[in-house]
Amino acid sequence: MLRFHFFSFLMLAVAAVSAADRPNIVFVLADDMGHGDLGCTGCTDIATPNIDRIAAEGMRFTDFYSNAPVCTPTRCGFMLGRWQQRVGIEWAFGYTVEQMKKVNGEWVKVEDIHGLGMPLEEITLADRLKELGYVCGAFGKWHLGYEDPYNPVNRGFDEYFGELLGHADYYRHAYYDGTYALRDGLEPVKKEGYLTDLINERAAAFVKKHAGGDKPFFLYVPHLAVHAPFQPPDAPDTPMVTKENMLHGSRAIYKAMLERVDRGVGMILDELDRAGVADNTLVVFSSDNGGERWASNLPLFHHKATVWEGGIRVPCLMRWPAQLPAGKVTDLPAITMDLSATFVKVAGGELPQDKPFDGVNLMPLLLGQEQPVDRTFCWRIQRSNRLMKAVRHGKWKYVNDGNTMDLLFDLEQDIGERRNLNYTYPEITEQLKRRLADWEAEMDQSEKTILVR
């Protein structure tokens, strides 16, 4: 495609670097997983030995954030390496979305809930890694556009298998309105089986196929689990998802769903071991936002779809035996889009100059080659029926929950956001509000072709 030519200079940076010298990259992204639902984060009722192995053999972040409190915008931020607000995506595609597109200079409401996607003019992380010589595969929930032009195989990936929509039935692979979501590349495929199992099988097969080949690989595994509908594995007679029953479930079902994700992580790790490439493979596990209803976000407050810590602080585990120490816990604040910059840099590429990444390369910080500095992270929900905003800088966090009052928290002392310190440190509140206002002004003045809220 012509857009590859724009940054083909990246190939010069890796021309002398063999595939054996550059790491394979694996990113497994859970959906709506609770911060406290892994063994390595303190969970006692869900078994996640394979995910915990990543932490034991690598690093665990305590202060890692998702780009957004809901699915689509976080995935967009990861794919672009930038704040998703820059391209007009602030909410999840689906039946609750409010969306518009610009037509002849005017904003027009889009009635089709499956009608929009991540803007086609944007260069994705997969585009960049493919240009750097990587084989790129995505297996799972895409949620960045349903129509063919938005399909992963048209956004830089060599292979794709999964459901294009946000919460289709795990067994019937259709949305509650009947829209069929399962694709193998561009082709709709009728395939029996539980979606998480199908994703696990394809992801492990991708590793087996490409490990030890003449090109390094990038494997992206964005699971639908543990997102609604809450349907357990090994129960194909579970009723078809409807708008009414989508949120029915239990902690026991959630447990079974997450343990099946863990099984898939084990399958990937086993294939890396069998191929002898585990030492030079960067494996990352995280969630696209905080947990909801059946999840545990302890010790954080609140849940998905809020900008309280329970909605945006997520686990992140990172293993790269050839480079990273084992069993280390870091309190370095980081965010999903940092992974994009990190992946490009470890792949031997340079970060773009025309549309600079908002994320940073984490490797020099994790390896002690650079000293961390206080960064500013911002979030907002700006919908017709809800307004929430938050900003974190250093240990301080400011929250605006519906324009009710100014809320200020010291996250080092109060991770549960229970003690409002605005009355004690009003000057810090004002500093954070100015940072938030500056960020919003920058986001709002960026050129957009769609608005998704």
N, C-alpha and C positions, 0 to 999 in steps of 0.2 A: 504494500500500500504506500501511497505517496508520503504519508506522514512519517514513515520510517526514515525517509531520506533526510528529513529535517534534522535529525539528531544522529545521523550515521557516523558522525565523528567519534561517537562513543566507542566504536569498534577499534579505533586507533589505540585506545587506552588498554585494550586487552589482547591486541594482536600477538604479543609475545608471551602471553600467559596461557599455558596449556590447561585443558579441562581438569587435569589431575590436581592442579594448584588452586583452583577456585572451588569453593564449597558448593555442594548441593544445598538447596534451601527448602525446608518444609515448614509450612505454617498451617496449623490446625486451629480453626476458629469455632468455638462453641457458640451457641445462641441462647441468650437469656440465662446463662449459668450464674448461680449465686457465688458471691465472693467467698463464702464459707463452706462451699460444697465439695472441696477436694481434701483428701487426706493431708496434704502438705499445707493446707490453710486451716486445719483444725477439725475437719468433718469426721464424725465417728459412725455415722449410719449409712454412708455410701462408700463403696470400695472403688478406689481409683489408683490401683498400684502402678499402672503403666504411665499415666499422666504424672503421678508422683515421682516416677523414675527420672523424668526430665529434670525435675527440681533437684533430686538427689545427685544427679550426674552433671548438673549445670547450675544455673542461677535462678533465684526466685525474686521477683520484684514485689515490694510491699506497697508502693505508691504508683501503680500503673493505672492509667485511665483509658477509657474508650473515647473515641472522638465525639461520640454523641450518646444520649441515653436511650436510643432506639436503633434498630437494625440498619436500614439502608444508608443513612448518613455516615455511620462508622465505616461501613464497607466501601463507600465512596471515598472517604478520607484516606483509607488504606490504599485503594487502587490508584489514587492520584498523588498521594504524599502531601496533600494540602488540606487546609480547612475546607470542608465540603460546602460551607456557606458561600465560598467564592464562585461556585457553579450553580447555586440556587437550590441545593438539596438539604433540607433541614428536618425532614420527617420520613417515616417509612412508607414505601409504596404499599398500597393495599386499601382495604375498605374504609379506613379512617382518614385517608389522605385528603388534603386540600391542595389542588395543583392547578397551575396556569402555565401557559407558554406565550411567548411573544410572537405576534403575527403582524407584519407590517407596522412594527413599532408600537403595537398596542398589546396589552395583556389580556388574554382570552382564557376563560375557564376550560379545563380539560375534563370532560365528563367520564371518559373511559379510564377506570382505575388502573388498567394495565397499559395505558397509552404512552407513558413516558419512560425514560431511562437516563442513565448517566450520559451527559452530552457527548455526542460522537466526535466532536472536534478535540476532545481531551485525549492526551497520550497516557496510557495506563502503565502501571508497574510491569505488567506482563509484556507490553510492547517494548519497554526498556530492557528487560531481561532477555527477551528473545533477540533483540538487536545485539546484545552482548554475547550471544551464542548459546543461551540456555534453551532447553526444551521445557515448555511450560504446560502444565496440566492443572485443571480445576475440576473438583469433584464435590458436588454438594449444592447447597442453596445459593443461588446467584443474587437475586433480589436487587439487581441494578438495571432491570429492563427486560420485558417479556418478549418484545418483537425481535425478529431475526437480526436486524442491524445492531442490537444491543447484546446479542448472544456472546458468551465468552470467546468462542472461536473467531469472532469478528472484533475482539478487543485484545488480541495479543496471545491468546492461549492456543496451543496446538491441539489439545484434547479437552473435551468437556463432557461430563455426565452428571446429571442431577436435575433438581427442580428449579425452574426459573423464578417461581413466585415465593412469597414470604412464609406462608403457612398452609401448604397443601397437605392433603391426607397422606399419612405415612405409608399406607398400603395401596390406595387407589390412585395416588399421585395426581389428584385433581383438587382445585380450589373449591371452596364451598359453593361457588356459583356455577360449577361444572367445568371451568376452564382447565384444560389438561396441561400439566406443568412439566412432565418428565421429558428430558431431551438427551440424546446421545449426539453431541455436536449440534447440528441444526435440525436433526430428525426427531420428530416425536416417536417415542418408543413405548410399546406396551410391554411392561416387564413386571412379573410378579415378585413380591418380596418387600420386606420392611426397608424403608428408605435408608436408614442408618447402616444396615447391613450391606446394602447395595453400594453405598458410598465407600464403606470400609474396604470392600472387595476391590473396587476399581482403583482406589488410592494405593493399596498394597500392590496391585498388579502393575501400576505405573512405576512404582519404585523398582520392582523386579525387572521390568522391561528396560529401564534406563540406567539403573545403577551400574557403574563400571563401564558405561558407554564412552563414546568419543566426545560427548558433550555433557556438561553439568546440567542438572535439572532443577526446576522450581515447581514444587508441588503445593498447591493451595487447596485446603480441605475445609471449606466453610459449611459446617453441619447445619441442618435445620434443628436438630435436637440441641437443647431441651425446650425449644419453643413449642407453643401450642400449635396444633391440637395435641393434647396429652394422651397419646396412644402408646401402649407398652409394646415392646418387641414380643414376638412369638404368640401374638393374639390376632390373627388375620380376620377373625369374625367381629372385631371391634366395629361399632357402628360408623358409617361414613360421617366425616366431619360436616357440620352445618354451622351456620352463624350462631345458632342458639347453643349448641353443645361444645363449641370450640374450646371453651375455657374449663370444661368439666375435667376433673382429674383428682390426683391425690399425691402425697409425698412418696408413696410406694411406687406409683407409676413414674414419677420424676426420677426416682432412684434407678429404676430399671432402664430408663432412657439414657441417663448419664453413664451408667455402667457399660452400656453398649457403645457409647462414644469412646470410653476408655479401652474397650476391646480393640477398636479400630486403631487407636494409637499404638497399642501393643503390636498389632499386625504390621504397621509401618516400621516400628523400631526393629522388629524381627527381620524384616526384609533388608533393612540397612545393615544389620549385623551379618546376615547370611552373605551379602554381597561384599562385605569387607570395607564399606564406605562410611561407617558410622562416625569415625573419628573426624572426618572432614565434611560432615553434614551439619549445618545449622538447623536445629529443630526448635520451633517456637510454638507455644500453646497459649491461647488467651480466649476471651469472650468478647462479643461485640457490644455488650452493655451489661448492666447489673441484672440480677435475677428477679423474677416476679412470682407471684402467688405461691407456688410450691417450693420455691428456692429459699435458701438461707443466705442472707448477706451479712450476717454477724461478723464482726462487731459494728458494722456500718448501719446507718439509719436510712430507712425507706427503700425504694426498689426502682426497677426499670421505669422509664418514662418520667423520671424526675431528675433534677440536677443536684439532689442530695447525693452524698457519697455512695449510698446503696444503688444509685442509678447509673453511676459513671466510673466508680473505682472497681477494677476487675483484676483477676489473677493474670499474671504473665510469667511464663516459665521459658527459659532459654538454655539450650544445650548445644555446645560445639566443643567437643573434647580436645580438638587440636589447638583451641585458642582460649576457651573460657575455663575458669577454675570450677571444681565440683563442690556442690553443697554450700554455695555462698548465697547469702540473702542480702539484697541491696535495697536501700530506701531512696535510691535515685528516682525522682519524679520523671515519668515518661508517659507517652501517649501513643495510641495505635499508629498514627501517621509517622512516628519515629521509625517504625519497622520498615516502612517503604524506603526511607533514606538509608537505613542500615543495610537493607538487602542490595540496593544498587551499589553501595560502596564496597561491600564484601565481594560482590560479583566482579569488581574491577572497573566499575563505571564512574562517571562524574555526574554530579547533580545538575539539573537543568538550570540555565540562566534566564531563559525567556519567561518561564513561569516557576520561580524558585519554590522549592519544597518548604513547607512550614515545619515539617518534621526534621529531626537531626539524626545524624549517624551516632548510634549509641556505643559502638565498639570502643572508640578511644576513651570514653568515660568509664566503661566497664573494666577496661584493661589498665586504668590509671595513667593513661598517656595524656589526658587532659583533665583539668579540674572542673567539676560541675559549677554552674552558675544558676542563680534563681531564675526560673522561667515563668512565663505567664501563660496559663491555660484558661480558655473561656468556653462556656457552653450556654446555649439558650434554647428555649422552646417558645416559639412565637406564633401561636395558632389563634384562630378566632375565638376559641373557648378556653385558652390557657396561656398564661405568660409566666415563664420561669427563666432566670438567668443566674449564672454563677461565674466566679473568677477565682483562680488560685494563683498565688505568687508566694514562693517560699512556703512557710508553714501556715500562712494566712489564707482563709477562704471567705469570700463574701457571697451571700445568697440573697437573691430577690425572688421571693415566692409569691407571685401575684400582686406585686406592688403593695404588700401589706405593711412591711417594716424593714429596716435595714438589719441584716443578720450577719454577724462576724464571728468566725470560729478560728481557734488555734488548733490546727489538726494534729500537731505534735502532742498536745495535752488532752485533746478532746476529739478523738477520731469519730465518736458517735454524734457529733454536732448537737450537743445538748446545752451548752453554755454560751449564750449570746454575749459577746464581749464588746459590742458596739458602744455601749455606754462608757466603757473603760478606755477604749482606743478609737475614738471617733475619727482621728486623723488618719488611721490606717484604713478605716472604712472609706473615707473620701479618696485616698490614694487608689484603692482597688476599684472604686466606682469610675474613676477617671481612666484606669487601664481598660476596664470593660467598655466604656463609652468609645475609647479610641479604637478598640478592636471591632466593635459594631460598625463604626463609621467606615473602617477599611473594608469590612465584609460587604456592607450595603452599597458601596460605590463601585464594586467590581461589576464588570459587564456580565450579564446573564441572559440566557435564552429561555430558561424555565424557572419556576418557583414551585417548590414542593414543601408544604407545611401541614 
